[in-house]
């Protein structure tokens, strides 16, 4: 464990203002729009861009003149982030659910396609310098980690379903059959294409949380405690979404569940990032996690949930059993030096 340098503290300040203060400020706008009866579904997607935007701005300010910086790709991500903010604010100022939702989806798709172009235009060396390589990182093949996460995800879903069947068979039966087999397979098989067309919000979270913040927190608090602290921060970061989108009626349950889910995922995502030394591993599994809901439920099932003590407790138990044991992995025993560094070494100048 070590102290942060002056440059790292400066980077963290810039990151915090962008990744946390901005979403919370916009959360006030989201709340006002919610209480006015407007659709607020653009805000959660918009917020996902804030962590990467914060990381990129921090690195731009602390690495001025660095020729190895993938500026084309970074500027593209920042541009998409700004456009998503405008869509979210626009949905509150001039309410029209269909217009702004369609507009934000268009921004995500067009932005993702443009980002792929700039990603390759920046060149291999720039991608490598800023932790953007998928392969050739010296880590484990990302495919195995992605498949492991998918397997654990299905164990989680069916494990919770089995527990519900034991505790309350009538409730479990009522929840079945929301998605037919054909829809399930169509949604599953089209996920790779969906990822190519809409990866930017997931990159938005992961490049900020895992690529930027995780190494700094692990430097300060240690490999294991660092990912736990990150999980808590990540969970609390969701507060505006918990209150005004996920579960307005039971937002306290939603926030509690969010924090423990984020701690559990922070452990596994941190393990995946360190094991593969590729931020794209975390981006891919984050994408799968958020979109797999379409395999089992209607698209709007994620919003306006009404949670209770039993449902939250079951989810937390299964999450902790599946993901917290990864803290015992050798990956978290080797220290910060074994973790991939998104940022070049910061100077004291």
C-alpha positions as CSV (number, residue, x, y, z in Angstrom):
1,X,0.0,0.0,0.0
2,X,1.3,3.4,-0.9
3,X,0.3,7.1,-0.9
4,X,-1.0,8.9,-4.0
5,X,1.3,11.3,-5.7
6,X,0.2,14.9,-6.3
7,X,-0.5,14.1,-9.9
8,X,-2.7,11.1,-8.9
9,X,-4.6,13.3,-6.5
10,X,-5.2,15.9,-9.2
11,X,-6.4,13.1,-11.5
12,X,-8.7,11.8,-8.8
13,X,-10.2,15.2,-8.3
14,X,-10.9,15.6,-12.0
15,X,-12.3,12.1,-12.1
16,X,-14.5,12.7,-9.1
17,X,-16.0,15.9,-10.3
18,X,-16.9,14.3,-13.7
19,X,-17.8,10.7,-12.6
20,X,-19.6,11.5,-9.4
21,X,-20.5,15.2,-9.0
22,X,-21.9,15.6,-12.5
23,X,-24.2,12.6,-12.4
24,X,-25.5,13.7,-8.9
25,X,-26.1,17.2,-10.2
26,X,-27.9,15.8,-13.2
27,X,-29.7,13.5,-10.8
28,X,-31.5,16.6,-9.5
29,X,-32.7,17.3,-13.0
30,X,-33.7,13.7,-13.3
31,X,-35.7,13.9,-10.0
32,X,-37.5,17.1,-11.1
33,X,-38.4,15.4,-14.4
34,X,-39.6,12.2,-12.6
35,X,-41.8,14.2,-10.2
36,X,-43.3,16.0,-13.2
37,X,-44.4,12.7,-14.6
38,X,-41.9,12.6,-17.4
39,X,-40.0,9.6,-18.8
40,X,-36.4,9.5,-17.3
41,X,-35.1,6.4,-19.1
42,X,-32.4,8.4,-21.0
43,X,-30.7,9.3,-17.7
44,X,-29.3,5.8,-16.7
45,X,-27.6,5.4,-20.1
46,X,-26.2,8.9,-20.0
47,X,-24.7,8.3,-16.5
48,X,-22.8,5.3,-17.7
49,X,-20.5,7.5,-19.8
50,X,-19.4,9.7,-16.8
51,X,-16.7,7.4,-15.4
52,X,-14.7,7.1,-18.7
53,X,-15.3,10.8,-19.4
54,X,-13.8,11.5,-16.0
55,X,-10.8,9.2,-16.6
56,X,-10.2,10.6,-20.1
57,X,-10.3,14.2,-18.9
58,X,-8.0,13.4,-16.0
59,X,-5.4,11.8,-18.3
60,X,-5.7,14.7,-20.8
61,X,-4.9,17.2,-18.1
62,X,-2.1,15.2,-16.5
63,X,-0.6,13.9,-19.8
64,X,-0.5,17.0,-22.0
65,X,1.6,16.6,-25.0
66,X,1.7,12.8,-24.7
67,X,2.0,11.6,-28.3
68,X,1.0,8.0,-27.3
69,X,-2.4,9.2,-26.2
70,X,-5.3,7.8,-28.4
71,X,-6.8,11.2,-28.8
72,X,-9.2,10.4,-31.7
73,X,-10.8,7.6,-29.7
74,X,-10.9,9.6,-26.5
75,X,-12.4,12.7,-28.1
76,X,-15.0,10.5,-29.7
77,X,-16.0,9.1,-26.3
78,X,-16.1,12.5,-24.8
79,X,-18.3,13.8,-27.7
80,X,-20.8,10.9,-27.3
81,X,-20.8,11.6,-23.5
82,X,-21.8,15.3,-24.1
83,X,-24.5,14.4,-26.6
84,X,-26.0,11.9,-24.1
85,X,-26.0,14.6,-21.5
86,X,-27.9,16.9,-23.9
87,X,-30.4,14.1,-24.7
88,X,-31.0,13.5,-21.0
89,X,-31.5,17.2,-20.2
90,X,-33.6,17.6,-23.3
91,X,-35.9,14.9,-22.1
92,X,-36.5,16.8,-18.9
93,X,-36.9,20.3,-20.5
94,X,-38.9,19.3,-23.6
95,X,-40.6,16.0,-22.5
96,X,-41.1,13.6,-25.4
97,X,-40.3,10.0,-24.4
98,X,-40.2,8.6,-27.9
99,X,-38.1,11.4,-29.4
100,X,-35.4,11.5,-26.7
101,X,-35.1,7.8,-26.3
102,X,-34.8,7.3,-30.0
103,X,-32.3,10.1,-30.2
104,X,-30.1,8.7,-27.4
105,X,-30.2,5.2,-29.0
106,X,-29.1,6.8,-32.3
107,X,-26.2,8.6,-30.4
108,X,-25.1,5.4,-28.8
109,X,-25.1,3.4,-32.1
110,X,-23.5,6.1,-34.2
111,X,-21.1,6.9,-31.4
112,X,-20.1,3.2,-31.1
113,X,-19.5,2.8,-34.8
114,X,-17.4,6.0,-34.9
115,X,-15.5,4.9,-31.8
116,X,-14.5,1.7,-33.5
117,X,-13.1,3.6,-36.5
118,X,-11.1,6.0,-34.3
119,X,-10.0,3.1,-32.1
120,X,-8.2,1.5,-35.0
121,X,-7.1,4.8,-36.5
122,X,-5.2,5.6,-33.3
123,X,-2.9,2.6,-33.9
124,X,-1.7,-0.4,-31.8
125,X,1.0,1.5,-29.9
126,X,-1.5,4.2,-28.6
127,X,-4.0,1.5,-27.6
128,X,-1.3,-0.4,-25.8
129,X,0.0,2.7,-24.0
130,X,-3.5,3.5,-22.5
131,X,-4.7,0.0,-21.7
132,X,-7.0,-0.5,-24.7
133,X,-5.6,-3.7,-26.2
134,X,-7.9,-6.8,-26.3
135,X,-5.2,-9.3,-27.0
136,X,-1.4,-9.4,-26.7
137,X,-1.6,-8.1,-23.1
138,X,0.3,-11.0,-21.5
139,X,-2.7,-12.1,-19.6
140,X,-5.2,-15.0,-19.7
141,X,-7.3,-15.3,-22.9
142,X,-10.4,-13.1,-22.3
143,X,-12.7,-15.8,-23.8
144,X,-12.3,-18.1,-20.8
145,X,-13.2,-15.4,-18.3
146,X,-16.2,-14.3,-20.3
147,X,-17.5,-17.8,-20.5
148,X,-16.9,-18.2,-16.8
149,X,-18.9,-15.1,-16.1
150,X,-21.8,-16.3,-18.4
151,X,-21.8,-19.7,-16.6
152,X,-21.9,-18.0,-13.2
153,X,-24.7,-15.6,-14.4
154,X,-26.9,-18.5,-15.3
155,X,-26.1,-20.3,-12.1
156,X,-27.2,-17.1,-10.3
157,X,-30.5,-16.7,-12.2
158,X,-31.5,-20.4,-11.8
159,X,-30.2,-20.5,-8.2
160,X,-32.4,-17.6,-7.2
161,X,-35.3,-19.1,-9.1
162,X,-34.8,-22.4,-7.3
163,X,-34.7,-20.7,-3.9
164,X,-37.9,-18.8,-4.7
165,X,-39.6,-22.1,-5.7
166,X,-38.7,-23.6,-2.3
167,X,-39.8,-20.6,-0.3
168,X,-42.8,-19.4,-2.3
169,X,-43.9,-21.8,-5.2
170,X,-46.9,-19.6,-6.2
171,X,-44.7,-16.5,-6.7
172,X,-42.1,-18.4,-8.6
173,X,-44.8,-19.9,-10.9
174,X,-46.2,-16.4,-11.6
175,X,-42.8,-15.1,-12.7
176,X,-42.2,-17.9,-15.2
177,X,-42.9,-17.7,-18.9
178,X,-42.2,-14.0,-19.5
179,X,-39.9,-14.8,-22.5
180,X,-40.5,-17.7,-24.9
181,X,-37.7,-19.9,-26.2
182,X,-37.5,-18.3,-29.6
183,X,-37.1,-14.8,-28.1
184,X,-34.5,-16.2,-25.7
185,X,-32.3,-17.6,-28.5
186,X,-32.7,-14.6,-30.8
187,X,-31.7,-12.2,-28.0
188,X,-28.8,-14.5,-27.0
189,X,-27.4,-15.0,-30.5
190,X,-27.7,-11.3,-31.5
191,X,-25.7,-10.1,-28.5
192,X,-22.4,-10.0,-30.3
193,X,-23.9,-7.7,-32.9
194,X,-25.6,-5.6,-30.3
195,X,-22.2,-5.2,-28.5
196,X,-20.6,-3.9,-31.6
197,X,-23.4,-1.4,-32.1
198,X,-23.7,-0.2,-28.5
199,X,-20.5,-0.8,-26.6
200,X,-19.8,2.8,-25.6
201,X,-21.9,3.0,-22.4
202,X,-20.3,-0.1,-21.0
203,X,-16.8,1.1,-22.0
204,X,-17.9,4.3,-20.3
205,X,-18.2,2.6,-16.9
206,X,-15.4,0.0,-17.1
207,X,-12.6,2.3,-18.4
208,X,-13.4,4.6,-15.5
209,X,-14.0,2.0,-12.7
210,X,-11.6,-0.7,-13.6
211,X,-9.1,1.0,-16.0
212,X,-8.6,4.2,-14.0
213,X,-9.9,3.9,-10.4
214,X,-9.2,0.3,-9.5
215,X,-5.3,0.6,-9.8
216,X,-5.3,3.8,-7.8
217,X,-7.5,2.4,-5.0
218,X,-5.5,-0.8,-4.9
219,X,-2.3,1.2,-4.6
220,X,-3.8,3.0,-1.6
221,X,-5.8,0.3,0.1
222,X,-4.3,-3.0,-1.2
223,X,-5.4,-5.4,-3.9
224,X,-8.4,-6.9,-2.0
225,X,-9.6,-3.8,0.0
226,X,-9.2,-1.7,-3.1
227,X,-11.8,-3.6,-5.1
228,X,-14.1,-3.6,-2.0
229,X,-13.9,0.2,-1.7
230,X,-14.4,0.5,-5.4
231,X,-17.6,-1.7,-5.1
232,X,-19.0,0.6,-2.4
233,X,-18.3,3.7,-4.4
234,X,-19.7,2.1,-7.6
235,X,-22.9,1.1,-5.7
236,X,-23.5,4.6,-4.2
237,X,-22.8,6.1,-7.6
238,X,-26.1,4.5,-8.8
239,X,-28.2,6.5,-6.2
240,X,-30.1,8.8,-8.6
241,X,-30.9,5.8,-10.8
242,X,-32.1,3.7,-7.8
243,X,-34.3,6.5,-6.6
244,X,-35.9,7.7,-9.8
245,X,-35.7,4.7,-12.2
246,X,-34.9,1.2,-10.8
247,X,-37.2,1.3,-7.8
248,X,-38.8,4.6,-6.8
249,X,-41.2,3.0,-4.3
250,X,-38.5,0.9,-2.5
251,X,-35.3,2.8,-3.4
252,X,-33.8,2.1,0.0
253,X,-33.9,-1.7,-0.8
254,X,-32.7,-0.9,-4.3
255,X,-29.7,1.0,-3.0
256,X,-28.8,-1.6,-0.4
257,X,-28.9,-4.3,-3.1
258,X,-27.0,-2.2,-5.5
259,X,-24.1,-1.7,-3.1
260,X,-23.7,-5.4,-2.3
261,X,-24.2,-6.4,-6.0
262,X,-21.5,-3.8,-7.0
263,X,-19.1,-5.1,-4.3
264,X,-19.6,-8.7,-5.6
265,X,-19.2,-7.6,-9.2
266,X,-16.3,-5.4,-8.3
267,X,-14.5,-8.5,-7.0
268,X,-15.2,-10.5,-10.1
269,X,-14.7,-7.7,-12.6
270,X,-11.5,-6.7,-10.8
271,X,-10.3,-10.4,-11.0
272,X,-11.2,-10.5,-14.7
273,X,-9.3,-7.3,-15.5
274,X,-6.2,-8.3,-13.6
275,X,-6.3,-11.9,-14.9
276,X,-6.6,-10.9,-18.6
277,X,-4.9,-7.5,-18.3
278,X,-7.5,-6.2,-20.8
279,X,-10.2,-3.7,-20.0
280,X,-12.3,-5.2,-22.8
281,X,-12.9,-8.3,-20.7
282,X,-14.7,-6.2,-18.1
283,X,-16.6,-4.2,-20.8
284,X,-17.9,-7.4,-22.4
285,X,-19.0,-9.1,-19.2
286,X,-20.7,-5.8,-18.1
287,X,-22.5,-5.7,-21.4
288,X,-23.7,-9.3,-21.0
289,X,-24.8,-8.7,-17.4
290,X,-26.9,-5.6,-18.3
291,X,-28.4,-7.1,-21.5
292,X,-29.1,-10.7,-20.3
293,X,-32.2,-9.4,-18.6
294,X,-33.8,-9.6,-22.1
295,X,-33.3,-13.4,-22.0
296,X,-35.7,-13.8,-19.1
297,X,-37.9,-10.7,-18.9
298,X,-39.5,-7.8,-20.8
299,X,-37.2,-4.9,-21.5
300,X,-39.0,-2.7,-19.0
301,X,-38.6,-5.2,-16.1
302,X,-35.6,-3.3,-14.8
303,X,-37.5,-0.1,-14.0
304,X,-40.1,0.5,-11.3
305,X,-39.3,-2.6,-9.4
306,X,-40.9,-3.2,-6.0
307,X,-38.4,-5.0,-3.8
308,X,-38.9,-6.6,-0.4
309,X,-36.6,-8.0,2.2
310,X,-36.8,-11.6,1.0
311,X,-36.0,-10.8,-2.7
312,X,-33.1,-8.6,-1.7
313,X,-31.7,-11.2,0.8
314,X,-31.9,-14.0,-1.7
315,X,-30.1,-12.0,-4.4
316,X,-27.4,-10.9,-2.0
317,X,-26.8,-14.4,-0.6
318,X,-26.4,-15.9,-4.1
319,X,-24.2,-13.0,-5.3
320,X,-21.8,-13.3,-2.3
321,X,-21.6,-17.1,-2.6
322,X,-20.7,-16.9,-6.3
323,X,-18.4,-13.9,-6.5
324,X,-16.8,-13.1,-3.2
325,X,-14.6,-16.3,-3.2
326,X,-12.6,-14.8,-6.1
327,X,-11.0,-12.6,-3.4
328,X,-9.0,-15.7,-2.5
329,X,-7.6,-15.9,-6.0
330,X,-3.9,-15.7,-6.5
331,X,-4.6,-12.6,-8.5
332,X,-5.4,-10.7,-5.4
333,X,-2.3,-11.9,-3.5
334,X,0.3,-10.7,-5.9
335,X,0.0,-7.0,-5.2
336,X,-0.7,-3.9,-7.2
337,X,2.4,-4.4,-9.4
338,X,0.7,-7.4,-11.1
339,X,-2.3,-5.4,-12.1
340,X,-2.5,-3.7,-15.5
341,X,-2.0,0.0,-15.6
342,X,-4.2,2.1,-17.8
343,X,-2.2,5.2,-17.1
344,X,1.5,5.7,-17.7
345,X,3.6,6.5,-14.7
346,X,2.7,10.0,-13.5
347,X,5.5,12.4,-13.0
348,X,5.8,14.9,-10.1
349,X,6.5,17.8,-12.4
